[in-house]
Amino acid sequence: MFKDHFNFISYFLIFVLVLTLISMTHAETLTLYSGRSKSLVDPIIQQFEKETGIEVKVSYANTTQLAAKLRTEGDKSPADLFWAQDAGALGAVSKKGLFAKLPESVLSQVPKTFQHTDGLWIATSGRARVLAYSPERVSTEVLPESVFELTQPKWKGKVGWAPLNASFQAFLTAMRAQVGEERAEQWLREMKANGAKTYPKNTPIIEALAAGEIDLGLPNHYYLFRFKKGNSKFPVEQTFFKKAKDPGNLVNVAGIGLLKSSENQETALKFIEYLLSVKAQQYFVSEVFEYPVTEGVIPNANLLPLNELLKIVPTFNLNEMDDLEGTLKLLRRVEIM
């Protein structure tokens, strides 16, 4: 009788082990290449995992580097999704035919302005380029009205930029498309000659303004809000360039594409749909201080209303921002990278 009891327990444990292995085998997982920094998006990824039970394996890196990696890997890439911080990188990958077309049920949630013309990627949030400045050293009356005025002698050695950062490279790609290669190169050379100070990314630009290293900077709009959240008297302010449609007022998007080679497309679509949900969009607005791309979100008082923003941003098709390689070649030619 003891032997029978022992055998029953053994068989039961084996049965439980088999069920566990089957469960693990069938557990839904995703591989995400994220050009968005971990500090920004990890909370919403964790929330998705908690609510759905789907595990997301994230590979974080520079957006430009990941776009290049995907183009090299081609249809052998282990990635299911590419979440980029700018439309240029998404465009570069879509040109290689690596993205699958998204279903209309997903595309219909976002304005056509914020998606690929053929539905190969979709925006998850909006980000504006701004002019940050030190109000202690620069009055609003003398602020440059155009990004092209930053090359004036009075700003020599007083402007900070991050030319190796993906968001700056996307901005430069847009400038090339808007004003031409020659004018964009001239601006870069004049900025370099005028002693523009180079920083690795946007956050150090804001810190340098507060520390008195520079008087003006070219970051994305939301970085300053994070400093202000912890210290409302943080000594930096920001604005848009006064000249309407100025290239310096670019509104770019963070967006996501589904790899055609993915074997988990149905699961990957769940992640994309989650990013477009009211909960995720509210997170981007309230915690990351970005612009929403869907309706039903409580607006952030710090953000310019979309209808006013559209009056000052350059008239520009985000789908034209796919010549990232041309931008990198330009930066090398000017010896900035």
C-alpha positions as a LaTeX table, in Angstrom:
\begin{tabular}{lrrr}
\hline
Residue & $x$ (\AA) & $y$ (\AA) & $z$ (\AA) \\
\hline
Met1 & 0.00 & 0.00 & 0.00 \\
Phe2 & 2.87 & 2.35 & 0.81 \\
Lys3 & 4.40 & 1.50 & $-2.54$ \\
Asp4 & 1.17 & 2.36 & $-4.35$ \\
His5 & 0.95 & 5.64 & $-2.47$ \\
Phe6 & 4.56 & 6.45 & $-3.37$ \\
Asn7 & 3.90 & 5.64 & $-7.02$ \\
Phe8 & 0.83 & 7.88 & $-7.02$ \\
Ile9 & 2.84 & 10.82 & $-5.66$ \\
Ser10 & 5.61 & 10.19 & $-8.19$ \\
Tyr11 & 3.18 & 10.09 & $-11.10$ \\
Phe12 & 1.43 & 13.21 & $-9.81$ \\
Leu13 & 4.70 & 15.13 & $-9.56$ \\
Ile14 & 5.67 & 14.03 & $-13.06$ \\
Phe15 & 2.24 & 15.14 & $-14.31$ \\
Val16 & 2.66 & 18.57 & $-12.67$ \\
Leu17 & 6.16 & 18.89 & $-14.16$ \\
Val18 & 4.88 & 18.05 & $-17.64$ \\
Leu19 & 2.09 & 20.62 & $-17.33$ \\
Thr20 & 4.61 & 23.23 & $-16.18$ \\
Leu21 & 6.88 & 22.50 & $-19.13$ \\
Ile22 & 3.97 & 22.68 & $-21.55$ \\
Ser23 & 2.89 & 25.98 & $-20.00$ \\
Met24 & 6.41 & 27.36 & $-20.33$ \\
Thr25 & 6.64 & 26.17 & $-23.92$ \\
His26 & 3.40 & 27.89 & $-24.86$ \\
Ala27 & 3.99 & 31.08 & $-22.86$ \\
Glu28 & 3.76 & 34.13 & $-25.10$ \\
Thr29 & 6.99 & 36.07 & $-25.48$ \\
Leu30 & 8.09 & 39.02 & $-27.60$ \\
Thr31 & 11.49 & 40.31 & $-28.61$ \\
Leu32 & 11.53 & 44.10 & $-28.79$ \\
Tyr33 & 14.31 & 46.28 & $-30.17$ \\
Ser34 & 13.86 & 49.59 & $-28.36$ \\
Gly35 & 15.52 & 52.83 & $-29.38$ \\
Arg36 & 13.49 & 54.44 & $-26.63$ \\
Ser37 & 15.48 & 54.63 & $-23.40$ \\
Lys38 & 14.69 & 52.19 & $-20.62$ \\
Ser39 & 13.92 & 54.93 & $-18.11$ \\
Leu40 & 11.12 & 56.20 & $-20.36$ \\
Val41 & 9.39 & 53.02 & $-21.46$ \\
Asp42 & 10.21 & 50.26 & $-18.98$ \\
Pro43 & 7.27 & 51.14 & $-16.69$ \\
Ile44 & 4.71 & 50.77 & $-19.48$ \\
Ile45 & 6.35 & 47.56 & $-20.73$ \\
Gln46 & 6.18 & 46.09 & $-17.23$ \\
Gln47 & 2.53 & 47.10 & $-16.97$ \\
Phe48 & 1.81 & 45.34 & $-20.27$ \\
Glu49 & 3.53 & 42.18 & $-19.02$ \\
Lys50 & 1.58 & 42.29 & $-15.77$ \\
Glu51 & $-1.80$ & 42.74 & $-17.46$ \\
Thr52 & $-1.31$ & 40.26 & $-20.30$ \\
Gly53 & 1.14 & 37.67 & $-18.99$ \\
Ile54 & 3.20 & 38.19 & $-22.14$ \\
Glu55 & 6.95 & 38.39 & $-21.54$ \\
Val56 & 8.79 & 41.15 & $-23.42$ \\
Lys57 & 12.50 & 40.64 & $-23.96$ \\
Val58 & 13.91 & 44.09 & $-24.65$ \\
Ser59 & 17.14 & 44.99 & $-26.39$ \\
Tyr60 & 17.87 & 48.67 & $-25.65$ \\
Ala61 & 20.25 & 50.66 & $-27.84$ \\
Asn62 & 20.56 & 53.87 & $-29.85$ \\
Thr63 & 17.72 & 54.10 & $-32.39$ \\
Thr64 & 20.13 & 54.65 & $-35.30$ \\
Gln65 & 22.24 & 51.67 & $-34.26$ \\
Leu66 & 19.20 & 49.41 & $-34.00$ \\
Ala67 & 17.94 & 50.50 & $-37.43$ \\
Ala68 & 21.35 & 49.60 & $-38.89$ \\
Lys69 & 21.32 & 46.28 & $-37.01$ \\
Leu70 & 17.90 & 45.37 & $-38.40$ \\
Arg71 & 18.97 & 46.19 & $-41.94$ \\
Thr72 & 22.00 & 43.94 & $-41.48$ \\
Glu73 & 20.02 & 41.09 & $-39.91$ \\
Gly74 & 17.26 & 41.27 & $-42.51$ \\
Asp75 & 14.71 & 38.46 & $-42.28$ \\
Lys76 & 17.01 & 36.59 & $-39.87$ \\
Ser77 & 16.42 & 39.13 & $-37.11$ \\
Pro78 & 15.17 & 37.73 & $-33.79$ \\
Ala79 & 13.15 & 40.92 & $-33.25$ \\
Asp80 & 9.38 & 40.97 & $-33.43$ \\
Leu81 & 9.05 & 44.73 & $-33.02$ \\
Phe82 & 11.15 & 47.86 & $-33.51$ \\
Trp83 & 10.21 & 50.79 & $-31.24$ \\
Ala84 & 12.11 & 53.82 & $-32.49$ \\
Gln85 & 12.35 & 57.29 & $-31.07$ \\
Asp86 & 12.02 & 58.94 & $-34.47$ \\
Ala87 & 10.33 & 58.53 & $-37.84$ \\
Gly88 & 13.64 & 58.61 & $-39.71$ \\
Ala89 & 14.83 & 55.30 & $-38.29$ \\
Leu90 & 11.44 & 53.72 & $-38.96$ \\
Gly91 & 11.58 & 55.00 & $-42.52$ \\
Ala92 & 15.06 & 53.58 & $-43.03$ \\
Val93 & 13.91 & 50.13 & $-41.92$ \\
Ser94 & 10.66 & 50.26 & $-43.92$ \\
Lys95 & 12.63 & 51.13 & $-47.09$ \\
Lys96 & 14.35 & 47.75 & $-46.76$ \\
Gly97 & 10.97 & 46.02 & $-46.82$ \\
Leu98 & 11.36 & 44.60 & $-43.33$ \\
Phe99 & 8.04 & 45.75 & $-41.83$ \\
Ala100 & 4.69 & 44.00 & $-42.20$ \\
Lys101 & 1.68 & 46.16 & $-43.01$ \\
Leu102 & $-0.37$ & 46.86 & $-39.91$ \\
Pro103 & $-4.09$ & 46.01 & $-39.89$ \\
Glu104 & $-6.64$ & 48.75 & $-40.44$ \\
Ser105 & $-8.00$ & 48.16 & $-36.93$ \\
Val106 & $-4.68$ & 49.53 & $-35.61$ \\
Leu107 & $-4.04$ & 52.21 & $-38.24$ \\
Ser108 & $-7.52$ & 53.72 & $-37.84$ \\
Gln109 & $-6.74$ & 54.71 & $-34.26$ \\
Val110 & $-4.08$ & 57.25 & $-35.27$ \\
Pro111 & $-4.27$ & 60.22 & $-37.69$ \\
Lys112 & $-2.73$ & 59.60 & $-41.12$ \\
Thr113 & $-0.17$ & 62.30 & $-40.34$ \\
Phe114 & 1.31 & 60.04 & $-37.67$ \\
Gln115 & 1.71 & 56.83 & $-39.65$ \\
His116 & 3.53 & 55.45 & $-42.68$ \\
Thr117 & 1.71 & 56.14 & $-45.95$ \\
Asp118 & 1.47 & 52.38 & $-46.60$ \\
Gly119 & 0.74 & 51.45 & $-42.99$ \\
Leu120 & 4.17 & 49.97 & $-42.27$ \\
Trp121 & 4.66 & 51.76 & $-38.94$ \\
Ile122 & 2.60 & 53.84 & $-36.58$ \\
Ala123 & 3.36 & 56.62 & $-34.10$ \\
Thr124 & 3.07 & 55.97 & $-30.38$ \\
Ser125 & 3.64 & 59.56 & $-29.16$ \\
Gly126 & 4.80 & 62.96 & $-30.40$ \\
Arg127 & 7.94 & 64.90 & $-29.52$ \\
Ala128 & 8.77 & 68.49 & $-30.39$ \\
Arg129 & 12.15 & 70.13 & $-30.88$ \\
Val130 & 12.52 & 73.33 & $-28.85$ \\
Leu131 & 14.93 & 76.11 & $-27.99$ \\
Ala132 & 15.98 & 75.80 & $-24.34$ \\
Tyr133 & 17.63 & 78.78 & $-22.68$ \\
Ser134 & 18.90 & 80.26 & $-19.44$ \\
Pro135 & 16.49 & 83.03 & $-18.34$ \\
Glu136 & 19.22 & 84.34 & $-16.02$ \\
Arg137 & 21.56 & 85.09 & $-18.93$ \\
Val138 & 19.27 & 85.50 & $-21.93$ \\
Ser139 & 16.12 & 87.63 & $-22.13$ \\
Thr140 & 13.23 & 86.51 & $-24.29$ \\
Glu141 & 13.58 & 89.70 & $-26.36$ \\
Val142 & 16.93 & 88.63 & $-27.82$ \\
Leu143 & 16.20 & 84.96 & $-28.41$ \\
Pro144 & 16.90 & 83.86 & $-32.00$ \\
Glu145 & 13.77 & 83.70 & $-34.14$ \\
Ser146 & 15.10 & 80.88 & $-36.31$ \\
Val147 & 17.42 & 77.92 & $-35.81$ \\
Phe148 & 19.60 & 79.48 & $-38.53$ \\
Glu149 & 20.26 & 82.50 & $-36.29$ \\
Leu150 & 22.17 & 80.33 & $-33.81$ \\
Thr151 & 25.24 & 80.78 & $-35.99$ \\
Gln152 & 25.40 & 84.53 & $-35.27$ \\
Pro153 & 28.61 & 85.76 & $-33.57$ \\
Lys154 & 26.75 & 86.76 & $-30.39$ \\
Trp155 & 26.01 & 83.06 & $-29.72$ \\
Lys156 & 29.60 & 81.91 & $-30.22$ \\
Gly157 & 30.41 & 79.14 & $-27.74$ \\
Lys158 & 27.00 & 79.52 & $-26.09$ \\
Val159 & 24.90 & 76.88 & $-27.86$ \\
Gly160 & 24.67 & 73.21 & $-26.91$ \\
Trp161 & 23.65 & 70.41 & $-29.26$ \\
Ala162 & 23.82 & 66.59 & $-29.43$ \\
Pro163 & 24.66 & 65.70 & $-33.05$ \\
Leu164 & 25.30 & 62.03 & $-32.25$ \\
Asn165 & 21.86 & 61.63 & $-30.68$ \\
Ala166 & 19.15 & 60.00 & $-32.80$ \\
Ser167 & 16.61 & 62.78 & $-32.17$ \\
Phe168 & 19.05 & 65.40 & $-33.47$ \\
Gln169 & 19.83 & 63.27 & $-36.51$ \\
Ala170 & 16.12 & 62.97 & $-37.25$ \\
Phe171 & 15.82 & 66.76 & $-36.96$ \\
Leu172 & 18.73 & 67.17 & $-39.37$ \\
Thr173 & 17.15 & 64.70 & $-41.80$ \\
Ala174 & 14.00 & 66.82 & $-41.77$ \\
Met175 & 16.03 & 70.00 & $-42.30$ \\
Arg176 & 17.78 & 68.45 & $-45.33$ \\
Ala177 & 14.41 & 67.55 & $-46.84$ \\
Gln178 & 12.94 & 70.98 & $-46.08$ \\
Val179 & 15.72 & 73.38 & $-47.10$ \\
Gly180 & 18.06 & 71.19 & $-49.12$ \\
Glu181 & 21.39 & 69.45 & $-48.61$ \\
Glu182 & 23.51 & 72.50 & $-49.31$ \\
Arg183 & 21.76 & 74.77 & $-46.81$ \\
Ala184 & 21.77 & 72.08 & $-44.12$ \\
Glu185 & 25.50 & 71.49 & $-44.59$ \\
Gln186 & 26.19 & 75.22 & $-44.46$ \\
Trp187 & 24.32 & 75.43 & $-41.15$ \\
Leu188 & 26.28 & 72.56 & $-39.67$ \\
Arg189 & 29.61 & 74.08 & $-40.70$ \\
Glu190 & 28.64 & 77.50 & $-39.36$ \\
Met191 & 27.47 & 75.97 & $-36.06$ \\
Lys192 & 30.76 & 74.11 & $-35.74$ \\
Ala193 & 32.76 & 77.23 & $-36.56$ \\
Asn194 & 30.72 & 79.19 & $-34.03$ \\
Gly195 & 31.85 & 76.89 & $-31.24$ \\
Ala196 & 28.66 & 74.89 & $-30.62$ \\
Lys197 & 29.31 & 72.62 & $-27.64$ \\
Thr198 & 28.66 & 68.93 & $-28.14$ \\
Tyr199 & 26.84 & 66.76 & $-25.60$ \\
Pro200 & 26.06 & 63.02 & $-25.84$ \\
Lys201 & 22.30 & 63.46 & $-25.52$ \\
Asn202 & 19.52 & 65.83 & $-24.48$ \\
Thr203 & 19.64 & 65.61 & $-20.69$ \\
Pro204 & 23.23 & 66.93 & $-20.40$ \\
Ile205 & 22.19 & 69.93 & $-22.49$ \\
Ile206 & 19.59 & 70.90 & $-19.89$ \\
Glu207 & 22.11 & 70.32 & $-17.09$ \\
Ala208 & 24.71 & 72.44 & $-18.90$ \\
Leu209 & 22.24 & 75.31 & $-19.21$ \\
Ala210 & 21.57 & 75.21 & $-15.47$ \\
Ala211 & 25.30 & 75.01 & $-14.71$ \\
Gly212 & 26.12 & 78.06 & $-16.82$ \\
Glu213 & 28.17 & 76.21 & $-19.45$ \\
Ile214 & 25.91 & 77.39 & $-22.28$ \\
Asp215 & 23.07 & 79.87 & $-22.77$ \\
Leu216 & 21.02 & 78.09 & $-25.46$ \\
Gly217 & 20.37 & 74.45 & $-26.32$ \\
Leu218 & 18.54 & 72.25 & $-28.83$ \\
Pro219 & 16.77 & 69.39 & $-26.98$ \\
Asn220 & 13.42 & 67.69 & $-27.29$ \\
His221 & 10.64 & 69.39 & $-25.37$ \\
Tyr222 & 10.04 & 66.88 & $-22.58$ \\
Tyr223 & 13.46 & 66.75 & $-20.93$ \\
Leu224 & 13.07 & 70.06 & $-19.15$ \\
Phe225 & 9.67 & 69.01 & $-17.76$ \\
Arg226 & 11.33 & 66.15 & $-15.90$ \\
Phe227 & 13.67 & 68.57 & $-14.15$ \\
Lys228 & 10.79 & 70.94 & $-13.39$ \\
Lys229 & 8.78 & 68.07 & $-11.92$ \\
Gly230 & 11.40 & 67.67 & $-9.20$ \\
Asn231 & 12.21 & 71.36 & $-8.88$ \\
Ser232 & 9.74 & 73.95 & $-10.15$ \\
Lys233 & 12.44 & 76.64 & $-9.87$ \\
Phe234 & 14.96 & 74.79 & $-12.03$ \\
Pro235 & 16.77 & 77.67 & $-13.83$ \\
Val236 & 16.02 & 76.74 & $-17.43$ \\
Glu237 & 13.13 & 77.65 & $-19.73$ \\
Gln238 & 12.23 & 76.70 & $-23.28$ \\
Thr239 & 10.22 & 77.98 & $-26.21$ \\
Phe240 & 9.66 & 77.48 & $-29.91$ \\
Phe241 & 11.41 & 79.57 & $-32.52$ \\
Lys242 & 9.23 & 82.57 & $-33.38$ \\
Lys243 & 9.51 & 82.14 & $-37.13$ \\
Ala244 & 6.54 & 80.11 & $-38.32$ \\
Lys245 & 7.34 & 76.79 & $-39.98$ \\
Asp246 & 10.97 & 77.05 & $-38.90$ \\
Pro247 & 12.95 & 73.77 & $-39.22$ \\
Gly248 & 13.87 & 74.14 & $-35.56$ \\
Asn249 & 10.24 & 73.58 & $-34.58$ \\
Leu250 & 10.05 & 70.04 & $-35.91$ \\
Val251 & 7.49 & 67.74 & $-34.30$ \\
Asn252 & 8.75 & 64.19 & $-34.67$ \\
Val253 & 7.20 & 60.97 & $-33.41$ \\
Ala254 & 8.27 & 57.91 & $-31.56$ \\
Gly255 & 6.79 & 54.95 & $-33.38$ \\
Ile256 & 6.73 & 51.20 & $-33.77$ \\
Gly257 & 6.87 & 48.70 & $-36.61$ \\
Leu258 & 6.14 & 44.97 & $-36.78$ \\
Leu259 & 8.88 & 42.90 & $-38.39$ \\
Lys260 & 7.68 & 40.89 & $-41.38$ \\
Ser261 & 9.94 & 38.04 & $-40.26$ \\
Ser262 & 8.31 & 37.80 & $-36.82$ \\
Glu263 & 6.77 & 34.46 & $-35.93$ \\
Asn264 & 4.73 & 36.15 & $-33.17$ \\
Gln265 & 2.81 & 38.72 & $-35.17$ \\
Glu266 & $-0.52$ & 38.22 & $-33.40$ \\
Thr267 & 1.14 & 38.66 & $-30.00$ \\
Ala268 & 3.17 & 41.63 & $-31.28$ \\
Leu269 & $-0.02$ & 43.37 & $-32.40$ \\
Lys270 & $-1.32$ & 43.10 & $-28.83$ \\
Phe271 & 1.68 & 45.14 & $-27.70$ \\
Ile272 & 1.13 & 47.79 & $-30.38$ \\
Glu273 & $-2.55$ & 48.05 & $-29.49$ \\
Tyr274 & $-1.63$ & 48.42 & $-25.83$ \\
Leu275 & 0.65 & 51.37 & $-26.65$ \\
Leu276 & $-2.31$ & 53.05 & $-28.33$ \\
Ser277 & $-4.67$ & 52.41 & $-25.41$ \\
Val278 & $-5.86$ & 55.31 & $-23.28$ \\
Lys279 & $-3.87$ & 53.98 & $-20.33$ \\
Ala280 & $-0.57$ & 53.94 & $-22.24$ \\
Gln281 & $-1.24$ & 57.24 & $-24.00$ \\
Gln282 & $-2.02$ & 58.88 & $-20.66$ \\
Tyr283 & 1.29 & 57.57 & $-19.34$ \\
Phe284 & 3.17 & 59.19 & $-22.23$ \\
Val285 & 1.38 & 62.49 & $-21.61$ \\
Ser286 & 1.47 & 62.60 & $-17.81$ \\
Glu287 & 4.76 & 60.86 & $-17.02$ \\
Val288 & 6.93 & 61.25 & $-20.13$ \\
Phe289 & 5.42 & 64.65 & $-21.11$ \\
Glu290 & 4.95 & 63.71 & $-24.76$ \\
Tyr291 & 2.09 & 64.50 & $-27.12$ \\
Pro292 & $-0.63$ & 61.82 & $-27.50$ \\
Val293 & $-1.47$ & 60.37 & $-30.92$ \\
Thr294 & $-4.96$ & 59.15 & $-30.03$ \\
Glu295 & $-8.04$ & 60.80 & $-28.53$ \\
Gly296 & $-9.52$ & 60.44 & $-25.07$ \\
Val297 & $-6.44$ & 61.52 & $-23.13$ \\
Ile298 & $-6.45$ & 64.20 & $-20.43$ \\
Pro299 & $-4.21$ & 67.00 & $-21.84$ \\
Asn300 & $-1.03$ & 68.15 & $-20.11$ \\
Ala301 & $-1.18$ & 71.84 & $-19.20$ \\
Asn302 & 2.54 & 72.18 & $-20.00$ \\
Leu303 & 2.03 & 71.17 & $-23.62$ \\
Leu304 & 0.96 & 73.53 & $-26.35$ \\
Pro305 & $-2.47$ & 72.52 & $-27.70$ \\
Leu306 & $-2.14$ & 70.56 & $-30.92$ \\
Asn307 & $-4.04$ & 73.13 & $-33.01$ \\
Glu308 & $-1.62$ & 75.87 & $-31.90$ \\
Leu309 & 1.40 & 73.64 & $-32.36$ \\
Leu310 & 0.47 & 72.92 & $-35.97$ \\
Lys311 & 0.63 & 76.65 & $-36.74$ \\
Ile312 & 4.34 & 76.89 & $-35.99$ \\
Val313 & 5.76 & 73.50 & $-36.96$ \\
Pro314 & 7.30 & 73.04 & $-40.42$ \\
Thr315 & 4.92 & 71.71 & $-43.05$ \\
Phe316 & 6.54 & 68.37 & $-43.44$ \\
Asn317 & 5.69 & 64.76 & $-44.25$ \\
Leu318 & 7.25 & 62.43 & $-41.70$ \\
Asn319 & 7.47 & 59.75 & $-44.37$ \\
Glu320 & 10.16 & 61.82 & $-46.07$ \\
Met321 & 12.49 & 61.28 & $-43.11$ \\
Asp322 & 13.86 & 57.98 & $-44.35$ \\
Asp323 & 17.27 & 59.12 & $-45.60$ \\
Leu324 & 19.04 & 58.54 & $-42.32$ \\
Glu325 & 22.15 & 57.28 & $-44.08$ \\
Gly326 & 22.41 & 60.56 & $-45.99$ \\
Thr327 & 22.33 & 62.44 & $-42.70$ \\
Leu328 & 25.08 & 60.27 & $-41.22$ \\
Lys329 & 27.21 & 60.83 & $-44.32$ \\
Leu330 & 26.70 & 64.57 & $-43.98$ \\
Leu331 & 27.77 & 64.54 & $-40.32$ \\
Arg332 & 30.89 & 62.59 & $-41.26$ \\
Arg333 & 31.65 & 64.96 & $-44.13$ \\
Val334 & 31.47 & 67.93 & $-41.79$ \\
Glu335 & 33.55 & 65.90 & $-39.29$ \\
Ile336 & 31.02 & 66.10 & $-36.49$ \\
Met337 & 30.94 & 62.32 & $-36.05$ \\
\hline
\end{tabular}
